[in-house]
């Protein structure tokens, strides 16, 4: 899901007078990718929080540490 969009590609798309829709398509792709990444990250965060709550309820220290570590990594990746 993580795509690489370069500023140079965007400028190339914008520089073509006859293909303004190509630049719009590129922008739409970028926004869609950002949106989907955000949704996926939020869903994963919610799932991890639920798993952490379950691990705490069951007093399962190993699972708690695993899920908390994943949540910490998810947070660091988004910053």
mmCIF file of the N, C-alpha and C atoms, coordinates in Angstrom:
data_MODEL
# 
_entry.id   MODEL 
# 
loop_
_atom_site.group_PDB 
_atom_site.id 
_atom_site.type_symbol 
_atom_site.label_atom_id 
_atom_site.label_alt_id 
_atom_site.label_comp_id 
_atom_site.label_asym_id 
_atom_site.label_entity_id 
_atom_site.label_seq_id 
_atom_site.pdbx_PDB_ins_code 
_atom_site.Cartn_x 
_atom_site.Cartn_y 
_atom_site.Cartn_z 
_atom_site.occupancy 
_atom_site.B_iso_or_equiv 
_atom_site.pdbx_formal_charge 
_atom_site.auth_seq_id 
_atom_site.auth_comp_id 
_atom_site.auth_asym_id 
_atom_site.auth_atom_id 
_atom_site.pdbx_PDB_model_num 
ATOM 1   N N  . UNK A 1 1  ? 0.808  -1.180  0.000   1.00 0.00 ? 1  UNK A N  1 
ATOM 2   C CA . UNK A 1 1  ? 0.000  0.000   0.000   1.00 0.00 ? 1  UNK A CA 1 
ATOM 3   C C  . UNK A 1 1  ? 0.860  1.255   0.000   1.00 0.00 ? 1  UNK A C  1 
ATOM 4   N N  . UNK A 1 2  ? 2.024  1.174   0.546   1.00 0.00 ? 2  UNK A N  1 
ATOM 5   C CA . UNK A 1 2  ? 2.897  2.337   0.579   1.00 0.00 ? 2  UNK A CA 1 
ATOM 6   C C  . UNK A 1 2  ? 3.545  2.523   -0.776  1.00 0.00 ? 2  UNK A C  1 
ATOM 7   N N  . UNK A 1 3  ? 3.111  3.564   -1.465  1.00 0.00 ? 3  UNK A N  1 
ATOM 8   C CA . UNK A 1 3  ? 3.673  3.866   -2.777  1.00 0.00 ? 3  UNK A CA 1 
ATOM 9   C C  . UNK A 1 3  ? 4.588  5.067   -2.630  1.00 0.00 ? 3  UNK A C  1 
ATOM 10  N N  . UNK A 1 4  ? 5.516  5.183   -3.557  1.00 0.00 ? 4  UNK A N  1 
ATOM 11  C CA . UNK A 1 4  ? 6.425  6.324   -3.548  1.00 0.00 ? 4  UNK A CA 1 
ATOM 12  C C  . UNK A 1 4  ? 6.013  7.271   -4.663  1.00 0.00 ? 4  UNK A C  1 
ATOM 13  N N  . UNK A 1 5  ? 5.693  8.488   -4.305  1.00 0.00 ? 5  UNK A N  1 
ATOM 14  C CA . UNK A 1 5  ? 5.338  9.512   -5.277  1.00 0.00 ? 5  UNK A CA 1 
ATOM 15  C C  . UNK A 1 5  ? 6.402  10.592  -5.222  1.00 0.00 ? 5  UNK A C  1 
ATOM 16  N N  . UNK A 1 6  ? 7.024  10.839  -6.341  1.00 0.00 ? 6  UNK A N  1 
ATOM 17  C CA . UNK A 1 6  ? 8.068  11.851  -6.344  1.00 0.00 ? 6  UNK A CA 1 
ATOM 18  C C  . UNK A 1 6  ? 7.505  13.200  -6.800  1.00 0.00 ? 6  UNK A C  1 
ATOM 19  N N  . UNK A 1 7  ? 8.105  14.221  -6.297  1.00 0.00 ? 7  UNK A N  1 
ATOM 20  C CA . UNK A 1 7  ? 7.731  15.572  -6.686  1.00 0.00 ? 7  UNK A CA 1 
ATOM 21  C C  . UNK A 1 7  ? 8.024  15.781  -8.166  1.00 0.00 ? 7  UNK A C  1 
ATOM 22  N N  . UNK A 1 8  ? 9.095  15.164  -8.653  1.00 0.00 ? 8  UNK A N  1 
ATOM 23  C CA . UNK A 1 8  ? 9.450  15.280  -10.072 1.00 0.00 ? 8  UNK A CA 1 
ATOM 24  C C  . UNK A 1 8  ? 8.361  14.684  -10.957 1.00 0.00 ? 8  UNK A C  1 
ATOM 25  N N  . UNK A 1 9  ? 7.805  13.537  -10.550 1.00 0.00 ? 9  UNK A N  1 
ATOM 26  C CA . UNK A 1 9  ? 6.712  12.929  -11.326 1.00 0.00 ? 9  UNK A CA 1 
ATOM 27  C C  . UNK A 1 9  ? 5.506  13.854  -11.372 1.00 0.00 ? 9  UNK A C  1 
ATOM 28  N N  . UNK A 1 10 ? 5.214  14.482  -10.244 1.00 0.00 ? 10 UNK A N  1 
ATOM 29  C CA . UNK A 1 10 ? 4.094  15.401  -10.206 1.00 0.00 ? 10 UNK A CA 1 
ATOM 30  C C  . UNK A 1 10 ? 4.340  16.601  -11.116 1.00 0.00 ? 10 UNK A C  1 
ATOM 31  N N  . UNK A 1 11 ? 5.554  17.145  -11.066 1.00 0.00 ? 11 UNK A N  1 
ATOM 32  C CA . UNK A 1 11 ? 5.871  18.291  -11.926 1.00 0.00 ? 11 UNK A CA 1 
ATOM 33  C C  . UNK A 1 11 ? 5.802  17.913  -13.400 1.00 0.00 ? 11 UNK A C  1 
ATOM 34  N N  . UNK A 1 12 ? 6.250  16.704  -13.736 1.00 0.00 ? 12 UNK A N  1 
ATOM 35  C CA . UNK A 1 12 ? 6.139  16.246  -15.122 1.00 0.00 ? 12 UNK A CA 1 
ATOM 36  C C  . UNK A 1 12 ? 4.684  16.198  -15.548 1.00 0.00 ? 12 UNK A C  1 
ATOM 37  N N  . UNK A 1 13 ? 3.842  15.662  -14.681 1.00 0.00 ? 13 UNK A N  1 
ATOM 38  C CA . UNK A 1 13 ? 2.419  15.563  -14.997 1.00 0.00 ? 13 UNK A CA 1 
ATOM 39  C C  . UNK A 1 13 ? 1.790  16.948  -15.127 1.00 0.00 ? 13 UNK A C  1 
ATOM 40  N N  . UNK A 1 14 ? 2.208  17.878  -14.289 1.00 0.00 ? 14 UNK A N  1 
ATOM 41  C CA . UNK A 1 14 ? 1.668  19.237  -14.343 1.00 0.00 ? 14 UNK A CA 1 
ATOM 42  C C  . UNK A 1 14 ? 2.185  19.994  -15.565 1.00 0.00 ? 14 UNK A C  1 
ATOM 43  N N  . UNK A 1 15 ? 3.396  19.673  -16.014 1.00 0.00 ? 15 UNK A N  1 
ATOM 44  C CA . UNK A 1 15 ? 4.010  20.391  -17.116 1.00 0.00 ? 15 UNK A CA 1 
ATOM 45  C C  . UNK A 1 15 ? 3.413  20.081  -18.470 1.00 0.00 ? 15 UNK A C  1 
ATOM 46  N N  . UNK A 1 16 ? 2.708  19.011  -18.574 1.00 0.00 ? 16 UNK A N  1 
ATOM 47  C CA . UNK A 1 16 ? 2.084  18.631  -19.849 1.00 0.00 ? 16 UNK A CA 1 
ATOM 48  C C  . UNK A 1 16 ? 0.735  19.320  -19.957 1.00 0.00 ? 16 UNK A C  1 
ATOM 49  N N  . UNK A 1 17 ? 0.668  20.324  -20.817 1.00 0.00 ? 17 UNK A N  1 
ATOM 50  C CA . UNK A 1 17 ? -0.564 21.107  -20.953 1.00 0.00 ? 17 UNK A CA 1 
ATOM 51  C C  . UNK A 1 17 ? -1.742 20.264  -21.418 1.00 0.00 ? 17 UNK A C  1 
ATOM 52  N N  . UNK A 1 18 ? -1.485 19.323  -22.294 1.00 0.00 ? 18 UNK A N  1 
ATOM 53  C CA . UNK A 1 18 ? -2.572 18.541  -22.847 1.00 0.00 ? 18 UNK A CA 1 
ATOM 54  C C  . UNK A 1 18 ? -3.067 17.456  -21.888 1.00 0.00 ? 18 UNK A C  1 
ATOM 55  N N  . UNK A 1 19 ? -2.332 17.221  -20.814 1.00 0.00 ? 19 UNK A N  1 
ATOM 56  C CA . UNK A 1 19 ? -2.723 16.131  -19.918 1.00 0.00 ? 19 UNK A CA 1 
ATOM 57  C C  . UNK A 1 19 ? -2.894 16.617  -18.472 1.00 0.00 ? 19 UNK A C  1 
ATOM 58  N N  . UNK A 1 20 ? -3.717 17.643  -18.312 1.00 0.00 ? 20 UNK A N  1 
ATOM 59  C CA . UNK A 1 20 ? -3.998 18.118  -16.966 1.00 0.00 ? 20 UNK A CA 1 
ATOM 60  C C  . UNK A 1 20 ? -4.664 17.012  -16.159 1.00 0.00 ? 20 UNK A C  1 
ATOM 61  N N  . UNK A 1 21 ? -5.455 16.179  -16.824 1.00 0.00 ? 21 UNK A N  1 
ATOM 62  C CA . UNK A 1 21 ? -6.122 15.091  -16.122 1.00 0.00 ? 21 UNK A CA 1 
ATOM 63  C C  . UNK A 1 21 ? -5.112 14.077  -15.579 1.00 0.00 ? 21 UNK A C  1 
ATOM 64  N N  . UNK A 1 22 ? -3.942 13.988  -16.206 1.00 0.00 ? 22 UNK A N  1 
ATOM 65  C CA . UNK A 1 22 ? -2.896 13.089  -15.699 1.00 0.00 ? 22 UNK A CA 1 
ATOM 66  C C  . UNK A 1 22 ? -2.395 13.579  -14.343 1.00 0.00 ? 22 UNK A C  1 
ATOM 67  N N  . UNK A 1 23 ? -2.224 14.884  -14.192 1.00 0.00 ? 23 UNK A N  1 
ATOM 68  C CA . UNK A 1 23 ? -1.815 15.452  -12.909 1.00 0.00 ? 23 UNK A CA 1 
ATOM 69  C C  . UNK A 1 23 ? -2.909 15.257  -11.871 1.00 0.00 ? 23 UNK A C  1 
ATOM 70  N N  . UNK A 1 24 ? -4.161 15.449  -12.280 1.00 0.00 ? 24 UNK A N  1 
ATOM 71  C CA . UNK A 1 24 ? -5.274 15.227  -11.361 1.00 0.00 ? 24 UNK A CA 1 
ATOM 72  C C  . UNK A 1 24 ? -5.342 13.769  -10.935 1.00 0.00 ? 24 UNK A C  1 
ATOM 73  N N  . UNK A 1 25 ? -5.093 12.868  -11.867 1.00 0.00 ? 25 UNK A N  1 
ATOM 74  C CA . UNK A 1 25 ? -5.109 11.441  -11.546 1.00 0.00 ? 25 UNK A CA 1 
ATOM 75  C C  . UNK A 1 25 ? -4.003 11.115  -10.547 1.00 0.00 ? 25 UNK A C  1 
ATOM 76  N N  . UNK A 1 26 ? -2.820 11.677  -10.755 1.00 0.00 ? 26 UNK A N  1 
ATOM 77  C CA . UNK A 1 26 ? -1.713 11.449  -9.835  1.00 0.00 ? 26 UNK A CA 1 
ATOM 78  C C  . UNK A 1 26 ? -2.057 11.968  -8.437  1.00 0.00 ? 26 UNK A C  1 
ATOM 79  N N  . UNK A 1 27 ? -2.633 13.166  -8.361  1.00 0.00 ? 27 UNK A N  1 
ATOM 80  C CA . UNK A 1 27 ? -3.038 13.712  -7.069  1.00 0.00 ? 27 UNK A CA 1 
ATOM 81  C C  . UNK A 1 27 ? -4.106 12.836  -6.413  1.00 0.00 ? 27 UNK A C  1 
ATOM 82  N N  . UNK A 1 28 ? -5.056 12.383  -7.193  1.00 0.00 ? 28 UNK A N  1 
ATOM 83  C CA . UNK A 1 28 ? -6.088 11.495  -6.655  1.00 0.00 ? 28 UNK A CA 1 
ATOM 84  C C  . UNK A 1 28 ? -5.476 10.202  -6.123  1.00 0.00 ? 28 UNK A C  1 
ATOM 85  N N  . UNK A 1 29 ? -4.504 9.656   -6.839  1.00 0.00 ? 29 UNK A N  1 
ATOM 86  C CA . UNK A 1 29 ? -3.820 8.441   -6.377  1.00 0.00 ? 29 UNK A CA 1 
ATOM 87  C C  . UNK A 1 29 ? -3.099 8.695   -5.058  1.00 0.00 ? 29 UNK A C  1 
ATOM 88  N N  . UNK A 1 30 ? -2.447 9.845   -4.961  1.00 0.00 ? 30 UNK A N  1 
ATOM 89  C CA . UNK A 1 30 ? -1.724 10.181  -3.734  1.00 0.00 ? 30 UNK A CA 1 
ATOM 90  C C  . UNK A 1 30 ? -2.702 10.317  -2.571  1.00 0.00 ? 30 UNK A C  1 
ATOM 91  N N  . UNK A 1 31 ? -3.778 11.066  -2.776  1.00 0.00 ? 31 UNK A N  1 
ATOM 92  C CA . UNK A 1 31 ? -4.763 11.254  -1.707  1.00 0.00 ? 31 UNK A CA 1 
ATOM 93  C C  . UNK A 1 31 ? -5.414 9.936   -1.308  1.00 0.00 ? 31 UNK A C  1 
ATOM 94  N N  . UNK A 1 32 ? -5.725 9.098   -2.287  1.00 0.00 ? 32 UNK A N  1 
ATOM 95  C CA . UNK A 1 32 ? -6.351 7.808   -1.993  1.00 0.00 ? 32 UNK A CA 1 
ATOM 96  C C  . UNK A 1 32 ? -5.392 6.931   -1.187  1.00 0.00 ? 32 UNK A C  1 
ATOM 97  N N  . UNK A 1 33 ? -4.144 6.925   -1.558  1.00 0.00 ? 33 UNK A N  1 
ATOM 98  C CA . UNK A 1 33 ? -3.153 6.136   -0.835  1.00 0.00 ? 33 UNK A CA 1 
ATOM 99  C C  . UNK A 1 33 ? -2.998 6.640   0.604   1.00 0.00 ? 33 UNK A C  1 
ATOM 100 N N  . UNK A 1 34 ? -2.938 7.958   0.778   1.00 0.00 ? 34 UNK A N  1 
ATOM 101 C CA . UNK A 1 34 ? -2.844 8.536   2.118   1.00 0.00 ? 34 UNK A CA 1 
ATOM 102 C C  . UNK A 1 34 ? -4.075 8.181   2.952   1.00 0.00 ? 34 UNK A C  1 
ATOM 103 N N  . UNK A 1 35 ? -5.236 8.273   2.349   1.00 0.00 ? 35 UNK A N  1 
ATOM 104 C CA . UNK A 1 35 ? -6.482 7.957   3.054   1.00 0.00 ? 35 UNK A CA 1 
ATOM 105 C C  . UNK A 1 35 ? -6.520 6.493   3.474   1.00 0.00 ? 35 UNK A C  1 
ATOM 106 N N  . UNK A 1 36 ? -6.190 5.601   2.548   1.00 0.00 ? 36 UNK A N  1 
ATOM 107 C CA . UNK A 1 36 ? -6.210 4.174   2.867   1.00 0.00 ? 36 UNK A CA 1 
ATOM 108 C C  . UNK A 1 36 ? -5.175 3.824   3.929   1.00 0.00 ? 36 UNK A C  1 
ATOM 109 N N  . UNK A 1 37 ? -4.010 4.433   3.870   1.00 0.00 ? 37 UNK A N  1 
ATOM 110 C CA . UNK A 1 37 ? -2.997 4.219   4.908   1.00 0.00 ? 37 UNK A CA 1 
ATOM 111 C C  . UNK A 1 37 ? -3.512 4.673   6.271   1.00 0.00 ? 37 UNK A C  1 
ATOM 112 N N  . UNK A 1 38 ? -4.174 5.810   6.291   1.00 0.00 ? 38 UNK A N  1 
ATOM 113 C CA . UNK A 1 38 ? -4.723 6.332   7.546   1.00 0.00 ? 38 UNK A CA 1 
ATOM 114 C C  . UNK A 1 38 ? -5.784 5.387   8.108   1.00 0.00 ? 38 UNK A C  1 
ATOM 115 N N  . UNK A 1 39 ? -6.697 4.948   7.260   1.00 0.00 ? 39 UNK A N  1 
ATOM 116 C CA . UNK A 1 39 ? -7.757 4.034   7.703   1.00 0.00 ? 39 UNK A CA 1 
ATOM 117 C C  . UNK A 1 39 ? -7.153 2.732   8.217   1.00 0.00 ? 39 UNK A C  1 
ATOM 118 N N  . UNK A 1 40 ? -6.209 2.189   7.486   1.00 0.00 ? 40 UNK A N  1 
ATOM 119 C CA . UNK A 1 40 ? -5.573 0.934   7.904   1.00 0.00 ? 40 UNK A CA 1 
ATOM 120 C C  . UNK A 1 40 ? -4.869 1.105   9.251   1.00 0.00 ? 40 UNK A C  1 
ATOM 121 N N  . UNK A 1 41 ? -4.158 2.203   9.423   1.00 0.00 ? 41 UNK A N  1 
ATOM 122 C CA . UNK A 1 41 ? -3.441 2.471   10.665  1.00 0.00 ? 41 UNK A CA 1 
ATOM 123 C C  . UNK A 1 41 ? -4.419 2.599   11.847  1.00 0.00 ? 41 UNK A C  1 
ATOM 124 N N  . UNK A 1 42 ? -5.528 3.311   11.625  1.00 0.00 ? 42 UNK A N  1 
ATOM 125 C CA . UNK A 1 42 ? -6.523 3.484   12.690  1.00 0.00 ? 42 UNK A CA 1 
ATOM 126 C C  . UNK A 1 42 ? -7.191 2.161   13.056  1.00 0.00 ? 42 UNK A C  1 
ATOM 127 N N  . UNK A 1 43 ? -7.492 1.332   12.051  1.00 0.00 ? 43 UNK A N  1 
ATOM 128 C CA . UNK A 1 43 ? -8.084 0.025   12.331  1.00 0.00 ? 43 UNK A CA 1 
ATOM 129 C C  . UNK A 1 43 ? -7.109 -0.857  13.103  1.00 0.00 ? 43 UNK A C  1 
ATOM 130 N N  . UNK A 1 44 ? -5.859 -0.840  12.714  1.00 0.00 ? 44 UNK A N  1 
ATOM 131 C CA . UNK A 1 44 ? -4.851 -1.637  13.409  1.00 0.00 ? 44 UNK A CA 1 
ATOM 132 C C  . UNK A 1 44 ? -4.683 -1.139  14.846  1.00 0.00 ? 44 UNK A C  1 
ATOM 133 N N  . UNK A 1 45 ? -4.701 0.182   15.036  1.00 0.00 ? 45 UNK A N  1 
ATOM 134 C CA . UNK A 1 45 ? -4.578 0.756   16.374  1.00 0.00 ? 45 UNK A CA 1 
ATOM 135 C C  . UNK A 1 45 ? -5.739 0.287   17.253  1.00 0.00 ? 45 UNK A C  1 
ATOM 136 N N  . UNK A 1 46 ? -6.959 0.369   16.738  1.00 0.00 ? 46 UNK A N  1 
ATOM 137 C CA . UNK A 1 46 ? -8.126 -0.060  17.503  1.00 0.00 ? 46 UNK A CA 1 
ATOM 138 C C  . UNK A 1 46 ? -8.047 -1.545  17.848  1.00 0.00 ? 46 UNK A C  1 
ATOM 139 N N  . UNK A 1 47 ? -7.607 -2.356  16.896  1.00 0.00 ? 47 UNK A N  1 
ATOM 140 C CA . UNK A 1 47 ? -7.473 -3.797  17.142  1.00 0.00 ? 47 UNK A CA 1 
ATOM 141 C C  . UNK A 1 47 ? -6.425 -4.066  18.226  1.00 0.00 ? 47 UNK A C  1 
ATOM 142 N N  . UNK A 1 48 ? -5.304 -3.381  18.151  1.00 0.00 ? 48 UNK A N  1 
ATOM 143 C CA . UNK A 1 48 ? -4.261 -3.564  19.161  1.00 0.00 ? 48 UNK A CA 1 
ATOM 144 C C  . UNK A 1 48 ? -4.737 -3.125  20.545  1.00 0.00 ? 48 UNK A C  1 
ATOM 145 N N  . UNK A 1 49 ? -5.483 -2.027  20.609  1.00 0.00 ? 49 UNK A N  1 
ATOM 146 C CA . UNK A 1 49 ? -6.008 -1.581  21.899  1.00 0.00 ? 49 UNK A CA 1 
ATOM 147 C C  . UNK A 1 49 ? -6.963 -2.616  22.490  1.00 0.00 ? 49 UNK A C  1 
ATOM 148 N N  . UNK A 1 50 ? -7.780 -3.230  21.651  1.00 0.00 ? 50 UNK A N  1 
ATOM 149 C CA . UNK A 1 50 ? -8.685 -4.286  22.111  1.00 0.00 ? 50 UNK A CA 1 
ATOM 150 C C  . UNK A 1 50 ? -7.895 -5.491  22.610  1.00 0.00 ? 50 UNK A C  1 
ATOM 151 N N  . UNK A 1 51 ? -6.861 -5.867  21.866  1.00 0.00 ? 51 UNK A N  1 
ATOM 152 C CA . UNK A 1 51 ? -6.023 -6.998  22.281  1.00 0.00 ? 51 UNK A CA 1 
ATOM 153 C C  . UNK A 1 51 ? -5.278 -6.696  23.584  1.00 0.00 ? 51 UNK A C  1 
ATOM 154 N N  . UNK A 1 52 ? -4.828 -5.463  23.738  1.00 0.00 ? 52 UNK A N  1 
ATOM 155 C CA . UNK A 1 52 ? -4.146 -5.065  24.974  1.00 0.00 ? 52 UNK A CA 1 
ATOM 156 C C  . UNK A 1 52 ? -5.112 -5.145  26.155  1.00 0.00 ? 52 UNK A C  1 
ATOM 157 N N  . UNK A 1 53 ? -6.332 -4.647  25.962  1.00 0.00 ? 53 UNK A N  1 
ATOM 158 C CA . UNK A 1 53 ? -7.339 -4.742  27.023  1.00 0.00 ? 53 UNK A CA 1 
ATOM 159 C C  . UNK A 1 53 ? -7.600 -6.194  27.410  1.00 0.00 ? 53 UNK A C  1 
ATOM 160 N N  . UNK A 1 54 ? -7.712 -7.070  26.411  1.00 0.00 ? 54 UNK A N  1 
ATOM 161 C CA . UNK A 1 54 ? -7.929 -8.490  26.676  1.00 0.00 ? 54 UNK A CA 1 
ATOM 162 C C  . UNK A 1 54 ? -6.769 -9.114  27.429  1.00 0.00 ? 54 UNK A C  1 
ATOM 163 N N  . UNK A 1 55 ? -5.560 -8.748  27.038  1.00 0.00 ? 55 UNK A N  1 
ATOM 164 C CA . UNK A 1 55 ? -4.375 -9.282  27.715  1.00 0.00 ? 55 UNK A CA 1 
ATOM 165 C C  . UNK A 1 55 ? -4.324 -8.810  29.171  1.00 0.00 ? 55 UNK A C  1 
ATOM 166 N N  . UNK A 1 56 ? -4.708 -7.563  29.408  1.00 0.00 ? 56 UNK A N  1 
ATOM 167 C CA . UNK A 1 56 ? -4.747 -7.054  30.780  1.00 0.00 ? 56 UNK A CA 1 
ATOM 168 C C  . UNK A 1 56 ? -5.812 -7.788  31.597  1.00 0.00 ? 56 UNK A C  1 
ATOM 169 N N  . UNK A 1 57 ? -6.984 -7.987  30.998  1.00 0.00 ? 57 UNK A N  1 
ATOM 170 C CA . UNK A 1 57 ? -8.061 -8.695  31.693  1.00 0.00 ? 57 UNK A CA 1 
ATOM 171 C C  . UNK A 1 57 ? -7.647 -10.109 32.077  1.00 0.00 ? 57 UNK A C  1 
ATOM 172 N N  . UNK A 1 58 ? -6.874 -10.754 31.180  1.00 0.00 ? 58 UNK A N  1 
ATOM 173 C CA . UNK A 1 58 ? -6.452 -12.138 31.417  1.00 0.00 ? 58 UNK A CA 1 
ATOM 174 C C  . UNK A 1 58 ? -5.124 -12.215 32.171  1.00 0.00 ? 58 UNK A C  1 
ATOM 175 N N  . UNK A 1 59 ? -4.581 -11.057 32.491  1.00 0.00 ? 59 UNK A N  1 
ATOM 176 C CA . UNK A 1 59 ? -3.279 -10.987 33.183  1.00 0.00 ? 59 UNK A CA 1 
ATOM 177 C C  . UNK A 1 59 ? -2.190 -11.750 32.409  1.00 0.00 ? 59 UNK A C  1 
ATOM 178 N N  . UNK A 1 60 ? -2.232 -11.580 31.080  1.00 0.00 ? 60 UNK A N  1 
ATOM 179 C CA . UNK A 1 60 ? -1.275 -12.236 30.176  1.00 0.00 ? 60 UNK A CA 1 
ATOM 180 C C  . UNK A 1 60 ? -0.177 -11.235 29.830  1.00 0.00 ? 60 UNK A C  1 
ATOM 181 N N  . UNK A 1 61 ? 0.882  -11.264 30.614  1.00 0.00 ? 61 UNK A N  1 
ATOM 182 C CA . UNK A 1 61 ? 1.949  -10.277 30.459  1.00 0.00 ? 61 UNK A CA 1 
ATOM 183 C C  . UNK A 1 61 ? 2.643  -10.378 29.105  1.00 0.00 ? 61 UNK A C  1 
ATOM 184 N N  . UNK A 1 62 ? 2.876  -11.599 28.630  1.00 0.00 ? 62 UNK A N  1 
ATOM 185 C CA . UNK A 1 62 ? 3.564  -11.780 27.350  1.00 0.00 ? 62 UNK A CA 1 
ATOM 186 C C  . UNK A 1 62 ? 2.803  -11.158 26.189  1.00 0.00 ? 62 UNK A C  1 
ATOM 187 N N  . UNK A 1 63 ? 1.488  -11.431 26.134  1.00 0.00 ? 63 UNK A N  1 
ATOM 188 C CA . UNK A 1 63 ? 0.666  -10.847 25.065  1.00 0.00 ? 63 UNK A CA 1 
ATOM 189 C C  . UNK A 1 63 ? 0.610  -9.334  25.191  1.00 0.00 ? 63 UNK A C  1 
ATOM 190 N N  . UNK A 1 64 ? 0.483  -8.859  26.432  1.00 0.00 ? 64 UNK A N  1 
ATOM 191 C CA . UNK A 1 64 ? 0.443  -7.416  26.649  1.00 0.00 ? 64 UNK A CA 1 
ATOM 192 C C  . UNK A 1 64 ? 1.699  -6.746  26.101  1.00 0.00 ? 64 UNK A C  1 
ATOM 193 N N  . UNK A 1 65 ? 2.850  -7.315  26.420  1.00 0.00 ? 65 UNK A N  1 
ATOM 194 C CA . UNK A 1 65 ? 4.119  -6.731  25.965  1.00 0.00 ? 65 UNK A CA 1 
ATOM 195 C C  . UNK A 1 65 ? 4.198  -6.754  24.439  1.00 0.00 ? 65 UNK A C  1 
ATOM 196 N N  . UNK A 1 66 ? 3.769  -7.866  23.838  1.00 0.00 ? 66 UNK A N  1 
ATOM 197 C CA . UNK A 1 66 ? 3.797  -7.988  22.375  1.00 0.00 ? 66 UNK A CA 1 
ATOM 198 C C  . UNK A 1 66 ? 2.909  -6.940  21.713  1.00 0.00 ? 66 UNK A C  1 
ATOM 199 N N  . UNK A 1 67 ? 1.651  -6.834  22.165  1.00 0.00 ? 67 UNK A N  1 
ATOM 200 C CA . UNK A 1 67 ? 0.707  -5.895  21.562  1.00 0.00 ? 67 UNK A CA 1 
ATOM 201 C C  . UNK A 1 67 ? 1.103  -4.444  21.837  1.00 0.00 ? 67 UNK A C  1 
ATOM 202 N N  . UNK A 1 68 ? 1.595  -4.174  23.039  1.00 0.00 ? 68 UNK A N  1 
ATOM 203 C CA . UNK A 1 68 ? 2.025  -2.808  23.363  1.00 0.00 ? 68 UNK A CA 1 
ATOM 204 C C  . UNK A 1 68 ? 3.218  -2.403  22.498  1.00 0.00 ? 68 UNK A C  1 
ATOM 205 N N  . UNK A 1 69 ? 4.107  -3.359  22.253  1.00 0.00 ? 69 UNK A N  1 
ATOM 206 C CA . UNK A 1 69 ? 5.258  -3.091  21.395  1.00 0.00 ? 69 UNK A CA 1 
ATOM 207 C C  . UNK A 1 69 ? 4.808  -2.796  19.957  1.00 0.00 ? 69 UNK A C  1 
ATOM 208 N N  . UNK A 1 70 ? 3.847  -3.575  19.466  1.00 0.00 ? 70 UNK A N  1 
ATOM 209 C CA . UNK A 1 70 ? 3.320  -3.329  18.111  1.00 0.00 ? 70 UNK A CA 1 
ATOM 210 C C  . UNK A 1 70 ? 2.653  -1.967  18.027  1.00 0.00 ? 70 UNK A C  1 
ATOM 211 N N  . UNK A 1 71 ? 1.898  -1.617  19.080  1.00 0.00 ? 71 UNK A N  1 
ATOM 212 C CA . UNK A 1 71 ? 1.233  -0.306  19.096  1.00 0.00 ? 71 UNK A CA 1 
ATOM 213 C C  . UNK A 1 71 ? 2.270  0.822   19.133  1.00 0.00 ? 71 UNK A C  1 
ATOM 214 N N  . UNK A 1 72 ? 3.306  0.666   19.913  1.00 0.00 ? 72 UNK A N  1 
ATOM 215 C CA . UNK A 1 72 ? 4.366  1.665   19.983  1.00 0.00 ? 72 UNK A CA 1 
ATOM 216 C C  . UNK A 1 72 ? 5.030  1.824   18.609  1.00 0.00 ? 72 UNK A C  1 
ATOM 217 N N  . UNK A 1 73 ? 5.301  0.699   17.939  1.00 0.00 ? 73 UNK A N  1 
ATOM 218 C CA . UNK A 1 73 ? 5.931  0.742   16.611  1.00 0.00 ? 73 UNK A CA 1 
ATOM 219 C C  . UNK A 1 73 ? 5.001  1.407   15.600  1.00 0.00 ? 73 UNK A C  1 
ATOM 220 N N  . UNK A 1 74 ? 3.721  1.097   15.670  1.00 0.00 ? 74 UNK A N  1 
ATOM 221 C CA . UNK A 1 74 ? 2.742  1.725   14.777  1.00 0.00 ? 74 UNK A CA 1 
ATOM 222 C C  . UNK A 1 74 ? 2.731  3.231   14.980  1.00 0.00 ? 74 UNK A C  1 
ATOM 223 N N  . UNK A 1 75 ? 2.781  3.653   16.226  1.00 0.00 ? 75 UNK A N  1 
ATOM 224 C CA . UNK A 1 75 ? 2.797  5.084   16.525  1.00 0.00 ? 75 UNK A CA 1 
ATOM 225 C C  . UNK A 1 75 ? 4.074  5.748   16.000  1.00 0.00 ? 75 UNK A C  1 
ATOM 226 N N  . UNK A 1 76 ? 5.222  5.079   16.182  1.00 0.00 ? 76 UNK A N  1 
ATOM 227 C CA . UNK A 1 76 ? 6.485  5.636   15.704  1.00 0.00 ? 76 UNK A CA 1 
ATOM 228 C C  . UNK A 1 76 ? 6.525  5.718   14.184  1.00 0.00 ? 76 UNK A C  1 
ATOM 229 N N  . UNK A 1 77 ? 5.938  4.741   13.508  1.00 0.00 ? 77 UNK A N  1 
ATOM 230 C CA . UNK A 1 77 ? 5.905  4.745   12.045  1.00 0.00 ? 77 UNK A CA 1 
ATOM 231 C C  . UNK A 1 77 ? 5.044  5.864   11.483  1.00 0.00 ? 77 UNK A C  1 
ATOM 232 N N  . UNK A 1 78 ? 4.039  6.279   12.249  1.00 0.00 ? 78 UNK A N  1 
ATOM 233 C CA . UNK A 1 78 ? 3.136  7.309   11.750  1.00 0.00 ? 78 UNK A CA 1 
ATOM 234 C C  . UNK A 1 78 ? 3.635  8.716   12.039  1.00 0.00 ? 78 UNK A C  1 
ATOM 235 N N  . UNK A 1 79 ? 4.672  8.843   12.841  1.00 0.00 ? 79 UNK A N  1 
ATOM 236 C CA . UNK A 1 79 ? 5.191  10.172  13.188  1.00 0.00 ? 79 UNK A CA 1 
ATOM 237 C C  . UNK A 1 79 ? 6.248  10.598  12.237  1.00 0.00 ? 79 UNK A C  1 
# 
